[in-house]
């Protein structure tokens, strides 16, 4: 039977789910598209929506209607909708770098009720001006991890749904600064000569100052990286020693940043440019 023009809406079990990934959140749109007519209908406007900026790894989930299609950030369903429910199941990831992530999405059909589920982890939570009820579900209820839920009233097609996820676990800036510095140091291992007895020890040059300790730790990191490249240090010892030095360096860099004079600003030893 050919589809006729008509309207569809999202069923009451349609929901948005947010789960924690590795420096990203996984977002799931679990949508039941409801056609209450007794014959197929095709919406007057195409059933399509565009995912938020920064969305990666867009995936059509198993169980979604086979006419669900994706092209970059665009998601759409081709053709009409049969009577009853048509599942449209899509997932993607959004990277983040701080403790808060906000994103917005509009949908091509009405929600009778907005439902958002969020993985419960630490202080992680989700907020929206459209959410006016909140609750929590234990692992025994979800069959997996505990979840937080938020519910709101009806949301018409085309209205922007903005969600703000807070309490996200994230690394502070120092590990990233150290990682970038180490990238240069690792390259430098191949071009710096081994330090002979006539070299100047950064510790003696800097005394017991933080700058001197910083230089000493960078030098030790270079040494460890060189040993690892030459196979002169075991994998376990390398990992342990590198972690110790990195932790100590992070502490020194933090102390330097907490109010010492401008001439103690953070800087790694000069290294050749790293091309990526």
C-alpha positions as CSV (number, residue, x, y, z in Angstrom):
1,X,0.0,0.0,0.0
2,X,1.5,3.3,-1.0
3,X,2.2,5.8,1.8
4,X,0.1,8.9,2.1
5,X,1.0,12.2,3.6
6,X,0.7,12.2,7.4
7,X,2.4,12.9,10.7
8,X,4.4,10.7,13.0
9,X,5.5,11.3,16.6
10,X,7.9,9.6,19.0
11,X,6.4,6.9,21.2
12,X,6.5,7.2,25.0
13,X,9.5,4.9,25.4
14,X,11.7,7.0,23.1
15,X,14.7,8.3,25.1
16,X,18.2,9.7,25.0
17,X,20.9,7.8,26.9
18,X,24.3,9.1,27.9
19,X,27.1,6.9,29.0
20,X,30.7,7.6,30.0
21,X,33.5,6.7,27.6
22,X,37.3,7.4,27.7
23,X,37.5,11.2,27.6
24,X,34.2,11.2,25.7
25,X,30.5,10.5,26.3
26,X,28.5,8.0,24.3
27,X,25.1,9.3,23.2
28,X,22.3,7.0,22.2
29,X,19.1,8.1,20.5
30,X,16.6,5.2,21.1
31,X,13.6,6.4,19.2
32,X,10.3,4.7,18.4
33,X,8.6,6.5,15.6
34,X,4.8,6.1,16.0
35,X,2.3,6.1,13.2
36,X,-1.2,5.9,14.7
37,X,-2.9,5.5,11.3
38,X,-3.9,2.2,9.8
39,X,-1.9,2.7,6.7
40,X,1.7,3.8,5.9
41,X,2.3,7.6,6.1
42,X,5.1,9.7,4.8
43,X,5.8,13.0,6.7
44,X,5.3,16.2,4.8
45,X,8.9,17.1,5.6
46,X,11.7,14.6,5.4
47,X,12.4,12.7,8.6
48,X,15.9,13.8,9.1
49,X,18.1,15.4,11.7
50,X,21.7,16.6,12.1
51,X,23.9,15.5,15.0
52,X,25.6,18.0,17.2
53,X,28.9,19.6,16.1
54,X,31.8,17.3,17.1
55,X,29.9,14.1,16.9
56,X,32.1,11.2,15.9
57,X,31.7,7.5,15.2
58,X,28.1,7.8,14.2
59,X,26.6,4.3,14.2
60,X,23.2,2.7,13.3
61,X,22.5,0.3,16.1
62,X,21.2,-3.3,15.6
63,X,17.4,-3.4,15.6
64,X,17.0,-0.1,13.9
65,X,14.8,0.1,10.8
66,X,16.8,-1.0,7.8
67,X,15.8,2.3,6.1
68,X,17.7,4.3,8.7
69,X,20.6,6.0,6.9
70,X,23.6,8.1,7.9
71,X,25.8,10.4,6.0
72,X,28.3,12.3,8.2
73,X,26.2,14.1,10.8
74,X,23.0,13.6,8.9
75,X,20.6,10.9,10.0
76,X,17.4,10.1,8.1
77,X,14.8,7.5,7.3
78,X,13.9,7.0,3.7
79,X,10.3,6.3,2.6
80,X,7.1,6.1,4.7
81,X,6.4,4.7,8.1
82,X,4.2,1.6,8.5
83,X,1.4,1.6,11.1
84,X,2.7,1.1,14.7
85,X,6.3,1.6,15.8
86,X,9.3,2.0,13.7
87,X,12.6,1.9,15.7
88,X,15.3,4.4,14.8
89,X,18.4,3.7,16.9
90,X,21.5,5.8,16.5
91,X,24.6,6.3,18.6
92,X,27.7,8.6,18.5
93,X,30.4,9.9,20.7
94,X,31.3,13.4,21.8
95,X,34.8,14.1,23.1
96,X,35.3,16.5,26.0
97,X,38.3,18.0,27.7
98,X,36.8,19.5,31.0
99,X,34.3,18.6,33.6
100,X,31.3,19.9,31.7
101,X,29.9,19.2,28.2
102,X,26.9,20.8,26.6
103,X,25.3,19.9,23.3
104,X,22.0,20.6,21.5
105,X,19.8,18.5,19.2
106,X,16.5,19.1,17.4
107,X,14.3,16.2,16.2
108,X,11.9,15.8,13.3
109,X,8.9,14.6,15.3
110,X,7.2,15.5,18.6
111,X,8.1,14.0,21.9
112,X,5.1,13.3,24.1
113,X,7.5,13.3,27.0
114,X,11.3,13.9,27.0
115,X,13.2,11.2,28.7
116,X,17.0,11.3,29.3
117,X,19.0,8.6,31.1
118,X,22.5,9.1,32.3
119,X,25.0,6.7,33.7
120,X,25.6,7.3,37.4
121,X,29.3,7.8,38.0
122,X,30.7,10.0,40.8
123,X,29.1,13.4,40.6
124,X,28.1,13.0,36.9
125,X,24.7,14.5,36.2
126,X,22.7,16.0,33.3
127,X,20.7,19.2,33.3
128,X,18.3,20.9,30.8
129,X,15.7,23.6,31.0
130,X,13.3,21.0,29.6
131,X,13.8,18.5,32.5
132,X,11.5,19.0,35.5
133,X,11.5,15.6,37.1
134,X,14.5,13.5,38.3
135,X,15.1,10.1,39.7
136,X,17.6,7.3,40.1
137,X,17.6,3.6,39.1
138,X,19.7,1.1,40.9
139,X,21.7,-1.7,39.2
140,X,19.0,-4.2,40.1
141,X,16.4,-2.1,38.1
142,X,18.6,-1.5,35.1
143,X,20.2,-4.9,34.9
144,X,23.6,-3.1,34.6
145,X,25.0,0.1,35.9
146,X,23.0,2.5,38.1
147,X,21.4,5.3,36.0
148,X,20.0,8.7,36.6
149,X,16.9,9.8,34.8
150,X,15.3,13.1,33.9
151,X,11.9,13.7,32.4
152,X,10.1,16.7,30.9
153,X,7.0,17.5,29.1
154,X,6.2,17.4,25.5
155,X,8.8,18.8,23.0
156,X,7.5,19.8,19.6
157,X,9.4,18.9,16.4
158,X,12.2,21.3,15.6
159,X,12.6,22.6,19.1
160,X,16.2,22.6,20.3
161,X,16.9,20.1,23.1
162,X,20.0,21.3,25.0
163,X,21.7,19.0,27.5
164,X,24.5,19.9,29.9
165,X,26.5,17.0,31.3
166,X,28.4,17.9,34.5
167,X,30.8,16.1,36.8
168,X,32.7,14.4,34.0
169,X,36.0,12.8,35.1
170,X,38.9,14.4,33.3
171,X,42.6,14.8,33.6
172,X,44.1,18.1,34.6
173,X,46.3,20.0,32.2
174,X,49.6,18.9,33.6
175,X,49.6,15.4,32.2
176,X,48.9,16.8,28.7
177,X,51.6,19.4,29.1
178,X,54.0,16.7,30.1
179,X,52.9,14.4,27.3
180,X,53.6,17.1,24.8
181,X,57.0,17.8,26.3
182,X,57.8,14.1,26.3
183,X,57.0,13.9,22.6
184,X,59.8,16.4,21.9
185,X,62.1,14.7,24.4
186,X,61.6,11.3,22.7
187,X,62.6,12.8,19.4
188,X,65.6,14.5,21.1
189,X,66.9,11.2,22.4
190,X,68.1,10.3,18.9
191,X,70.0,13.6,18.4
192,X,71.3,14.5,21.8
193,X,74.7,13.1,22.7
194,X,75.0,11.1,25.9
195,X,76.0,13.3,28.7
196,X,79.6,12.9,29.5
197,X,81.5,13.7,32.7
198,X,82.1,17.2,31.4
199,X,78.4,18.1,31.1
200,X,76.7,20.5,33.5
201,X,74.3,18.8,35.9
202,X,71.0,20.8,35.9
203,X,70.6,20.2,39.6
204,X,74.0,21.8,40.4
205,X,73.3,24.5,38.0
206,X,69.9,25.3,39.5
207,X,70.8,24.3,43.1
208,X,67.7,23.2,45.0
209,X,65.4,25.6,43.1
210,X,62.3,24.3,41.4
211,X,63.7,25.2,38.0
212,X,66.7,23.1,38.7
213,X,64.6,20.2,39.8
214,X,62.4,20.6,36.7
215,X,65.5,20.4,34.5
216,X,66.8,17.4,36.4
217,X,63.5,15.5,36.0
218,X,63.3,16.3,32.3
219,X,66.9,15.0,31.9
220,X,66.0,11.8,33.8
221,X,63.0,11.3,31.5
222,X,65.3,11.6,28.5
223,X,67.6,9.1,30.0
224,X,64.8,6.6,30.6
225,X,63.4,7.1,27.1
226,X,66.9,6.5,25.7
227,X,67.3,3.3,27.7
228,X,64.0,2.1,26.5
229,X,64.8,2.7,22.9
230,X,68.1,0.9,23.2
231,X,66.6,-2.0,25.0
232,X,68.6,-1.4,28.2
233,X,65.7,-1.3,30.6
234,X,62.9,-3.8,31.1
235,X,59.3,-3.1,30.3
236,X,58.1,-3.1,33.9
237,X,61.0,-1.0,35.2
238,X,60.5,1.5,32.3
239,X,56.8,1.9,33.1
240,X,57.4,2.3,36.8
241,X,60.3,4.7,36.5
242,X,58.6,6.8,33.9
243,X,55.4,7.0,36.0
244,X,57.5,8.1,39.0
245,X,59.3,10.8,37.1
246,X,56.1,12.1,35.5
247,X,54.3,12.3,38.8
248,X,57.3,14.2,40.3
249,X,57.4,16.5,37.3
250,X,53.7,17.2,37.5
251,X,54.1,18.3,41.1
252,X,57.0,20.6,40.3
253,X,55.2,22.2,37.3
254,X,52.2,22.8,39.5
255,X,54.3,24.5,42.2
256,X,55.9,26.7,39.5
257,X,52.6,27.7,38.2
258,X,51.1,28.6,41.6
259,X,52.7,32.0,41.9
260,X,56.4,32.0,41.3
261,X,58.1,34.8,39.4
262,X,57.7,35.1,35.6
263,X,61.2,33.9,35.0
264,X,60.2,30.6,36.4
265,X,57.4,30.1,33.8
266,X,57.0,26.5,32.7
267,X,59.2,25.5,29.8
268,X,60.7,22.2,28.7
269,X,64.3,22.1,27.5
270,X,64.6,23.2,23.9
271,X,64.0,20.3,21.6
272,X,63.7,19.9,17.8
273,X,60.3,20.5,16.4
274,X,58.0,17.4,16.3
275,X,56.3,17.0,13.0
276,X,52.9,15.2,13.0
